[in-house]
């Protein structure tokens, strides 16, 4: 617990020190807006990314940009580690995300918050579950390398075969095709 508190204090200290520094005026480079904020969401670089998601669920992820503020996100995860190899579980998630660029800027880099609405399908040896989910998170895309990092929390509710809540989240990394 003390480590998490220390981490939060350090992150807040860094953020406040960055906010206190005066912004340097410079001519925008490629991938930057006129404000000097690095905004890979504005760059025509890539509309498509594939990677891994580490957390709950652990699996693969696919991201597709529809516009600067509209994104599609898909995840697939699996677990075939039953005690007698007869149990399995597969999870599929799909979400429509709304990005809000320019809200969280740190060192002239745009860390884009997002929220969305999605669906979830869980298949296991115990049966099938179908439900909805509300993902929210932060997304960062590097300007000089084709990588994207994102942190996500997803609150869900299964509607079939019975009402049940779910919670998931983690860290993802995608390779963005240029």
N, C-alpha and C positions, 0 to 999 in steps of 0.2 A: 504494500500500500504506500509505503514511504517513497519507493522508487517512482510510482505513478505520479504522486504529488510533486516530487522533484522534477519530473519530466514536464509536467504542466507549467510549473513555475518558470523553468528554463525557456519553454516555448513562448510564454507570455513576455518574458524579458527580451527575447530576440525580436518579437513582433513590435513591442513598444520602442525598442531602440531603432528599428528600421523606420517606423512611422515618424520618429523624431528627426531623422536626417532630412535635410533639404534635398529636393529632387534636382538633379542636374538637367539643364536644358541641352538637348542634342537633336541632331537630325535623325528621324526614324530610319531604321535599317529594314531590310527585308524581313517580314514576319512581325513587324511592330506597327502599331497605330501611331497617329500623329501625337498622341499623349505620351509616347515612349513606353507604353505598357506592352510587354510581349504577349501577343495574342495569337497562338497557333490556331485557334478556332476561326480566325479571319483568313488565315493563309489557305491557299487552294491546295495545300499539300496532299492530304489523304482523306478519303471518306470511309476507309475500311481498316479495321485492326483486329488481330487475333492474338490471344495470349492465355495466361493462366490466372486463376482466381484462388487465393489462399485464404482460407477461413472456413465459414460454414455457408455454402458447400465448398469443397476443394474440387476444382475441375477446370474446364476450358471455358473461355469467354470469347465472344465475338461482338465487336462494336461497329455500328454503321452510322455515319453522319448523314442526316437528311438535310440539315441546314446548320447555321451557326448555333441555333438554340433548340433544335429538335434532333434527338438521337435515338437509335434502337440499340438495345443491349440484350444479348442472349448468353445464357450459361448452361452448361451440361456437366453433371457430376455423377459419379458412380461409386459403389462400394460392393465388392464381391468377397468380403472377408468374413463371412459367417463362420460360426464355430465348426460346422461340419460341411462347409462349402455348399450348403443347400440354400443359404440365405443370400439375398442380394438386395440392392437398393439403387435406383437411378432417379435423378432429379433433373428436371428441365425448367428453366425460367426464361421468360421473355418480358421485356419492359420497354415502354415508350417513355423517354426521358426528356425533361425540359431543362436546358442549361441556362445559367444566368451569368454570362461573361462580364468581367469588369467590376464585380462586387468585392472580391477578395484579391487584392493585389499586394504581393510581397516581393520586394526588391525588383520592381517593375515586371514581375512575372505574374501572369493571371492564373490563379488557382480557382477553377470554375466550380461553383456549387451547382448541384442538380437535384431534381426530385422527379418522381414519375409514378406511373401506374403500370402494373404488370400482372402476369398470370404465372401459375406454378403448377407443375404436374409431377407427382411423386409416384414412382412405381416400385413396389417391393414385393418380397415373398408374402407379406401380410396383406397386400391388396393395392388399390389405386386410390390416390388422394388428388383432388383438384381444388384449386383456390386462387385467390388474388393476393397481390403484394404491393406495398408502397415503399419503393426504394428511395433513399436519399444519400447523397455523398459529395465528395470533392474529387475533381479531376484535374490533373496537370499533364500537359503535353510539352515535351522538350522541343525546342526550336531547331537545334542543330542536329539532333539524332531522332530517328523515327520511333520514339518510345512514348508511351502514355502510362502514367501511374494513376490509380484511383483508389479511394477508400470509400466503402459503401456499407450502409446499414439497411436491412430490409425487414419490414414488419409485414407479416402475412397472416392470412386467415384461410384455412381450408374450409370449403363449403360442401364437399362431397367426399366420402359417404356420410360424414358427420362434421359438425362445426368443431374446429380445433385451431389454435393459434400457432404461428411459427415465427421464429426470429432468426435472422441470418446476417452475416456480414463478414467483411474481411478486406484484404488488400489485393488489388489486381494489377497486373502489368500486361500491356499489349504492345505488339510490334505494329506500327502504323505503316501500311504500304504506301510508298511515295510514287 
